[in-house]
Amino acid sequence: MYAISLGVARGIEYLHEGCDMQILQFDIKPHNILLDENFNSKISDFGLAKLYPTDNSVVSMTAARGTMGYMAPELFNNNLGGVSYKADVYSFGMLLMEMASRRKNLNALAKHSSQIYFPSKVFDQYIEGKDLVMGDVNEDEMKIIRKMVIIALWCIQLKPSDRPSMKKVTEMFEGHVEYQQTPPKHFMCPQQMPISDHQNIPNPACSNLELTWTFSARS
């Protein structure tokens, strides 16, 4: 699990910084991560990807793109800042959270609001020192899981400027750089997320920022 997630992080870092043009994938999710016979991670499906000059810190977008549950909030709301490579960082954070907690990131049928958008639940469990996963996990595996959760929580911060670059994420995985401080609980809540009309999701009491998202083009 650690090797796979590190491999994905290195792959995204290469897309962002290893080419003549920066490649923003815009659809990082489990279905687009393939494994070879040696379980090396391969990023696939570049149908939504965009090429931009490496010196572009903000990119132009005419419409939101990606998969619900993994799309960065700035793709829907201009007030959070421009769209950049940090959108892929957010998607990776959601992917990493799923890998660490062994569950999907959104459950519209859950009875409790904290279970609907699981980063809130994972954050609370981490702060309270509770086990983050169920099943047989030894101490070494739990250390890796905690590390993955901390990195994921930094990656899904609400403001793009608060998220690390993928280079920094890779360094965090490898132990060269470490975030000693627990990230703040600044990420999206269910009522702030774009959802399908048929999903009946109650509004939990969290966050001091209310957003209305649509799929209209960004101005």
C-alpha positions, -999 to +999 in steps of 0.1 A: +000+000+000+028+024+009+048+016-022+017+020-044+008+054-030+044+066-032+045+054-068+014+074-077+028+105-060+061+102-080+041+098-112+020+129-106+052+148-096+067+138-129+036+150-148+038+184-130+076+190-130+094+164-151+083+174-186+088+204-209+051+212-203+033+206-171+006+179-175-025+183-152-043+150-152-076+163-136-089+128-130-068+111-104-089+083-089-086+045-081-100+035-115-072+054-132-043+038-112-030+006-128-005-019-114+020-039-134+031-075-126+055-060-100+028-038-084+044-007-098+019+022-101+009+035-135-013+066-140-038+060-169-067+078-187-055+112-198-088+121-215-093+151-193-057+161-190-044+195-201-010+208-211+003+241-198+037+259-198+057+251-167+057+287-156+019+289-154+009+290-118-028+293-127-045+278-157-076+288-177-106+265-175-139+268-194-157+241-173-152+218-143-136+185-151-131+153-132-149+127-111-172+136-081-155+128-048-121+136-062-126+170-078-109+200-062-133+227-048-116+255-068-129+239-099-163+250-089-157+282-069-137+311-080-133+325-045-109+297-034-083+307-060-073+298-095-071+263-108-036+249-109-016+217-104-029+218-068-062+203-082-043+171-088-029+173-053-064+174-039-075+144-060-044+125-048-053+133-012-088+118-016-073+087-033-047+084-005-074+088+022-093+059+006-063+037+005-054+044+042-089+040+055-100+012+032-133+027+022-148+050-004-146+087+002-184+094-001-213+074+011-247+091+004-266+063+022-248+067+055-270+075+086-246+100+101-232+131+083-197+124+095-199+091+077-211+106+044-180+126+038-154+104+055-124+129+057-143+145+086-146+112+104-110+102+097-098+136+110-118+133+142-105+097+147-069+108+142-073+137+167-088+114+192-061+088+188-086+061+176-078+033+152-082+045+116-088+011+101-106-021+110-091-055+110-057-070+118-030-042+115+003-044+132+021-014+147+044-008+117+014-009+094-005+015+116+025+040+115+023+039+077-014+045+078-011+074+101+015+089+079-007+085+048-036+101+066-016+131+076-003+136+041-039+131+027-053+157+051-027+183+039-035+175+003-073+181+007-070+215+023-098+238+011-075+265-002-050+254-030-023+276-014-025+254+018-018+222-001+018+209-006+032+204-041+035+168-053+073+171-049+068+180-012+043+151-009+069+127-023+095+141+002+070+136+030+066+100+020+103+094+018+109+111+052+130+140+039+104+165+049+078+160+076+048+180+087+050+179+124+018+199+128-016+183+123-033+200+094-063+222+102-098+208+095-102+230+065-118+208+039-152+205+022-183+193+040-212+174+023-234+205+019-206+222+001-201+194-024-218+191-058-241+161-056-266+145-079-302+155-076-313+121-065-289+120-035-306+130-003-278+141+019-285+159+051-267+191+060-242+185+088-231+213+111-196+220+100-175+247+083-180+284+083-180+288+045-211+280+025-206+275-012-230+269-041-214+250-068-226+245-104-212+230-135-212+263-154-181+277-169-157+296-148-156+333-154 
